[in-house]
Amino acid sequence: MPNAQAFIDEQVRITEQLLSTAHTTFCQAPPEALKQRPAPDRWSVLDCLEHLNRYGRFYLPRLESRTQQALAKGSSPATELHHGWLGGYSIRSMMPTPPQSVNGKRRKGMRAMRKYDPIRTPSDQSGTLAEFIRQQERLLEILRQARQVNLNKHRMGTTLGSWLTFKYGDILGFLIAHNLRHVTQAQRALPE
């Protein structure tokens, strides 16, 4: 079983790394490069970040609310983190992997639900990068407060529906693995 505080430390490290990438790579790139898709059906940098922002709009307010509820009830941190079976699987499956090929063909990624897919449901992306940075800063604050919360006890619904709940720690792990996956994808999408 992983140590709960070490888990939070790792999530903070990853989130700070993502913020650094946003500042040092994406903010420094020409605006047209951020919009350029590697192929018509592949996401640009801004598409990847917009996808993450849509998930952030769902999860961040819920994480903030659940954190405040837990703290108000006197939650105390657990020593060890116990991932749920489905939560642990979801975190592992979301971790980025190199784009592998099978028989010379690019490996297919996971298909995003329509409302989270920036190609199938386009939007104005003029503030996408700034929103992504704000969301990562919010996430760092949530992680700071999460050090005082039992990551195993409190549960939250997912984007798949309120009927499917994960442990608080699993939601944090999933969201940050998801962020890492798509920032890695965004880095690959940036023209050289």
HUZIBEL-V546490 format. One record per residue. N is the residue number from 0. RES is the residue in three letters. PHI is phi in whole degrees, 0 to 359 (999 if undefined). Layout:
n: [N	N]
res: [RES	RES]
phi: [PHI	PHI]
//
This chain:
n: [0	1	2	3	4	5	6	7	8	9	10	11	12	13	14	15	16	17	18	19	20	21	22	23	24	25	26	27	28	29	30	31	32	33	34	35	36	37	38	39	40	41	42	43	44	45	46	47	48	49	50	51	52	53	54	55	56	57	58	59	60	61	62	63	64	65	66	67	68	69	70	71	72	73	74	75	76	77	78	79	80	81	82	83	84	85	86	87	88	89	90	91	92	93	94	95	96	97	98	99	100	101	102	103	104	105	106	107	108	109	110	111	112	113	114	115	116	117	118	119	120	121	122	123	124	125	126	127	128	129	130	131	132	133	134	135	136	137	138	139	140	141	142	143	144	145	146	147	148	149	150	151	152	153	154	155	156	157	158	159	160	161	162	163	164	165	166	167	168	169	170	171	172	173	174	175	176	177	178	179	180	181	182	183	184	185	186	187	188	189	190	191]
res: [MET	PRO	ASN	ALA	GLN	ALA	PHE	ILE	ASP	GLU	GLN	VAL	ARG	ILE	THR	GLU	GLN	LEU	LEU	SER	THR	ALA	HIS	THR	THR	PHE	CYS	GLN	ALA	PRO	PRO	GLU	ALA	LEU	LYS	GLN	ARG	PRO	ALA	PRO	ASP	ARG	TRP	SER	VAL	LEU	ASP	CYS	LEU	GLU	HIS	LEU	ASN	ARG	TYR	GLY	ARG	PHE	TYR	LEU	PRO	ARG	LEU	GLU	SER	ARG	THR	GLN	GLN	ALA	LEU	ALA	LYS	GLY	SER	SER	PRO	ALA	THR	GLU	LEU	HIS	HIS	GLY	TRP	LEU	GLY	GLY	TYR	SER	ILE	ARG	SER	MET	MET	PRO	THR	PRO	PRO	GLN	SER	VAL	ASN	GLY	LYS	ARG	ARG	LYS	GLY	MET	ARG	ALA	MET	ARG	LYS	TYR	ASP	PRO	ILE	ARG	THR	PRO	SER	ASP	GLN	SER	GLY	THR	LEU	ALA	GLU	PHE	ILE	ARG	GLN	GLN	GLU	ARG	LEU	LEU	GLU	ILE	LEU	ARG	GLN	ALA	ARG	GLN	VAL	ASN	LEU	ASN	LYS	HIS	ARG	MET	GLY	THR	THR	LEU	GLY	SER	TRP	LEU	THR	PHE	LYS	TYR	GLY	ASP	ILE	LEU	GLY	PHE	LEU	ILE	ALA	HIS	ASN	LEU	ARG	HIS	VAL	THR	GLN	ALA	GLN	ARG	ALA	LEU	PRO	GLU]
phi: [999	287	290	297	289	295	298	298	304	293	293	296	302	296	296	296	296	295	297	298	299	300	287	273	252	287	292	271	281	298	307	294	294	290	269	287	270	297	204	304	258	250	278	279	303	294	298	300	290	296	303	295	298	296	293	299	297	279	279	299	298	290	296	298	296	296	297	296	298	296	294	295	274	80	304	238	294	278	286	248	258	244	291	289	302	288	296	298	298	297	296	298	289	272	300	293	231	297	292	272	240	240	53	80	255	295	294	287	273	281	270	284	300	310	291	255	262	289	278	283	229	294	212	292	255	296	251	299	295	297	295	301	297	299	295	293	294	298	297	298	293	300	297	301	287	295	299	260	247	286	292	268	272	275	240	218	287	243	293	280	143	289	290	258	247	239	296	309	296	292	296	300	298	296	299	286	297	297	299	298	303	277	290	299	299	296	297	291	282	291	297	273]
//
